[in-house]
């Protein structure tokens, strides 16, 4: 018999009741607010078959070890939303093998006080889905080592730098290559996949620059100071993967551009006929 999902996990298929009118109205409003004024680096789509489920990609911020990564989250709003917060899970974990942050566990658990998964200020009905996603985005910061409670200074000198090296490598391996290749077979909505692929091509040169800046680490040992895990750095292999992904995406991108051009020309003609 399968183990029951933990309470925080939104991927539990048992919805347990019907969304209230207030909840469904509020979810639609929150999504509309994001579509009309999208926060930088945050991409969201509603689930096609279940209003309570929201899919989000948070793009790793420049000048952090998460730079250029695609971090995929699933949110599930409760029946009484916004009285209680959504449940949230990070899906970008390489099938539960990579912990990207002291607040983002391998299991996908997001430790944040407004989610009720950590101590601190609680959720307020005044908060929106956008404010929740921005709070999660803030965890993907320049020096995530110090997100760990009590870590006001390094336990061992150089721990923060080593942790950043580990996160930077795993971001490229798992949150860029792994996400674009979808090696873990995640059910990412097609609209988000399109955004990821387009953004990958736009950011490709920066990925290469990140690898060049860190190629001296190839073959060395990376250490996660939290799990004490040890990994061999494989930047040369990552560069090969990036090149292959780009080669696969370029023909698709050119085809989409041509279709968009034709569609735009057709739309312009239709608009002319309507005026």
ZISULSUL-V146305 format. One record per residue. N is the residue number from 1. RES is the residue in three letters. PHI is phi as a letter, one per 40 degrees, with the letter a starting at -180 (none if undefined). OMEGA is omega as a letter, one per 40 degrees, with the letter a starting at -180 (999 if undefined). NEAR is the number of other C-alpha atoms within 10 Angstrom. Layout:
N	RES	PHI	OMEGA	NEAR
N	RES	PHI	OMEGA	NEAR
This chain:
1	UNK	none	a	3
2	UNK	c	i	4
3	UNK	c	i	5
4	UNK	c	i	8
5	UNK	c	i	11
6	UNK	c	a	10
7	UNK	d	a	9
8	UNK	c	a	19
9	UNK	c	a	21
10	UNK	c	a	23
11	UNK	c	i	16
12	UNK	c	a	12
13	UNK	c	a	8
14	UNK	c	a	7
15	UNK	c	i	15
16	UNK	g	i	8
17	UNK	h	a	8
18	UNK	b	i	12
19	UNK	d	i	17
20	UNK	c	i	13
21	UNK	d	i	11
22	UNK	c	a	13
23	UNK	c	a	20
24	UNK	c	i	20
25	UNK	c	a	12
26	UNK	c	i	16
27	UNK	c	i	21
28	UNK	c	a	13
29	UNK	c	i	14
30	UNK	c	i	16
31	UNK	c	i	19
32	UNK	c	i	12
33	UNK	c	i	15
34	UNK	c	a	18
35	UNK	c	a	13
36	UNK	c	a	8
37	UNK	a	a	10
38	UNK	c	i	14
39	UNK	c	a	16
40	UNK	d	i	11
41	UNK	g	i	14
42	UNK	b	a	18
43	UNK	b	a	20
44	UNK	b	i	24
45	UNK	b	i	17
46	UNK	c	i	17
47	UNK	c	a	15
48	UNK	c	a	9
49	UNK	b	a	7
50	UNK	a	a	10
51	UNK	d	a	15
52	UNK	c	a	21
53	UNK	c	i	21
54	UNK	b	i	21
55	UNK	b	a	19
56	UNK	b	i	21
57	UNK	b	i	26
58	UNK	b	a	22
59	UNK	c	a	23
60	UNK	d	a	22
61	UNK	c	i	18
62	UNK	d	i	13
63	UNK	g	i	10
64	UNK	b	i	16
65	UNK	c	i	27
66	UNK	c	a	27
67	UNK	d	i	24
68	UNK	g	a	26
69	UNK	c	i	28
70	UNK	b	a	27
71	UNK	b	a	24
72	UNK	c	a	22
73	UNK	b	i	22
74	UNK	b	i	22
75	UNK	b	i	23
76	UNK	b	a	24
77	UNK	c	i	23
78	UNK	c	a	23
79	UNK	c	a	20
80	UNK	b	i	16
81	UNK	d	e	21
82	UNK	c	i	21
83	UNK	c	i	15
84	UNK	b	a	17
85	UNK	c	i	23
86	UNK	c	i	27
87	UNK	c	a	21
88	UNK	b	i	27
89	UNK	b	i	22
90	UNK	c	a	23
91	UNK	c	a	23
92	UNK	c	a	29
93	UNK	b	a	24
94	UNK	f	i	18
95	UNK	f	i	15
96	UNK	g	a	13
97	UNK	b	a	13
98	UNK	b	i	20
99	UNK	b	a	21
100	UNK	c	a	28
101	UNK	a	i	23
102	UNK	d	a	17
103	UNK	c	a	21
104	UNK	b	a	20
105	UNK	c	i	18
106	UNK	d	i	20
107	UNK	c	a	17
108	UNK	g	i	24
109	UNK	c	i	20
110	UNK	b	a	25
111	UNK	c	a	21
112	UNK	a	a	21
113	UNK	c	a	13
114	UNK	c	i	19
115	UNK	c	a	19
116	UNK	g	a	18
117	UNK	b	i	16
118	UNK	a	i	13
119	UNK	c	i	11
120	UNK	h	a	10
121	UNK	d	a	11
122	UNK	c	i	14
123	UNK	c	i	19
124	UNK	b	i	12
125	UNK	d	i	10
126	UNK	c	i	8
127	UNK	c	i	14
128	UNK	b	i	20
129	UNK	d	i	22
130	UNK	c	a	18
131	UNK	c	i	14
132	UNK	c	a	18
133	UNK	c	i	20
134	UNK	c	i	16
135	UNK	c	i	13
136	UNK	c	i	18
137	UNK	d	a	19
138	UNK	c	i	12
139	UNK	c	a	19
140	UNK	c	a	23
141	UNK	b	a	19
142	UNK	c	a	16
143	UNK	b	a	15
144	UNK	c	i	22
145	UNK	d	a	23
146	UNK	c	i	16
147	UNK	c	i	15
148	UNK	c	i	12
149	UNK	d	i	9
150	UNK	g	a	8
151	UNK	c	i	10
152	UNK	c	i	10
153	UNK	a	a	11
154	UNK	c	i	13
155	UNK	c	i	10
156	UNK	b	a	8
157	UNK	d	a	9
158	UNK	g	a	9
159	UNK	d	a	17
160	UNK	c	i	19
161	UNK	c	a	15
162	UNK	c	i	17
163	UNK	c	i	22
164	UNK	c	i	21
165	UNK	c	i	19
166	UNK	c	a	22
167	UNK	c	a	25
168	UNK	c	i	22
169	UNK	c	a	23
170	UNK	c	i	24
171	UNK	c	i	26
172	UNK	c	a	26
173	UNK	c	a	21
174	UNK	c	a	26
175	UNK	c	i	27
176	UNK	b	a	27
177	UNK	c	a	22
178	UNK	c	a	21
179	UNK	c	i	27
180	UNK	c	i	19
181	UNK	c	a	13
182	UNK	f	a	17
183	UNK	c	i	12
184	UNK	c	i	14
185	UNK	f	i	10
186	UNK	c	i	12
187	UNK	c	a	10
188	UNK	c	i	17
189	UNK	d	a	15
190	UNK	d	i	10
191	UNK	c	i	11
192	UNK	c	i	17
193	UNK	c	i	16
194	UNK	c	i	13
195	UNK	c	i	12
196	UNK	c	a	20
197	UNK	c	i	21
198	UNK	c	a	16
199	UNK	c	i	14
200	UNK	d	a	23
201	UNK	c	i	17
202	UNK	c	a	11
203	UNK	c	a	13
204	UNK	d	a	16
205	UNK	c	i	10
206	UNK	c	i	15
207	UNK	d	a	21
208	UNK	c	i	15
209	UNK	c	i	11
210	UNK	c	i	18
211	UNK	c	i	20
212	UNK	d	a	14
213	UNK	c	a	10
214	UNK	b	a	15
215	UNK	c	i	15
216	UNK	c	i	11
217	UNK	c	a	18
218	UNK	d	i	15
219	UNK	g	i	13
220	UNK	c	a	11
221	UNK	c	i	14
222	UNK	b	a	22
223	UNK	b	i	20
224	UNK	c	a	21
225	UNK	c	a	16
226	UNK	c	i	13
227	UNK	c	a	9
228	UNK	g	i	9
229	UNK	c	a	10
230	UNK	b	a	12
231	UNK	b	i	13
232	UNK	c	a	13
233	UNK	c	a	22
234	UNK	b	a	19
235	UNK	c	i	21
236	UNK	c	i	15
237	UNK	c	i	11
238	UNK	c	i	19
239	UNK	c	i	20
240	UNK	c	i	11
241	UNK	c	i	17
242	UNK	d	a	21
243	UNK	c	i	13
244	UNK	c	i	12
245	UNK	c	i	18
246	UNK	d	i	17
247	UNK	c	i	12
248	UNK	c	a	11
249	UNK	c	a	16
250	UNK	d	i	14
251	UNK	c	i	11
252	UNK	c	a	12
253	UNK	c	i	16
254	UNK	c	i	11
255	UNK	c	i	11
256	UNK	c	a	12
257	UNK	c	i	12
258	UNK	c	i	11
259	UNK	c	i	12
260	UNK	c	i	12
261	UNK	c	i	12
262	UNK	c	i	12
263	UNK	c	a	12
264	UNK	c	i	12
265	UNK	c	i	12
266	UNK	c	i	12
267	UNK	c	a	12
268	UNK	c	i	12
269	UNK	c	i	11
270	UNK	c	i	11
271	UNK	c	i	10
272	UNK	c	a	9
273	UNK	c	a	8
274	UNK	c	a	7
275	UNK	c	999	5
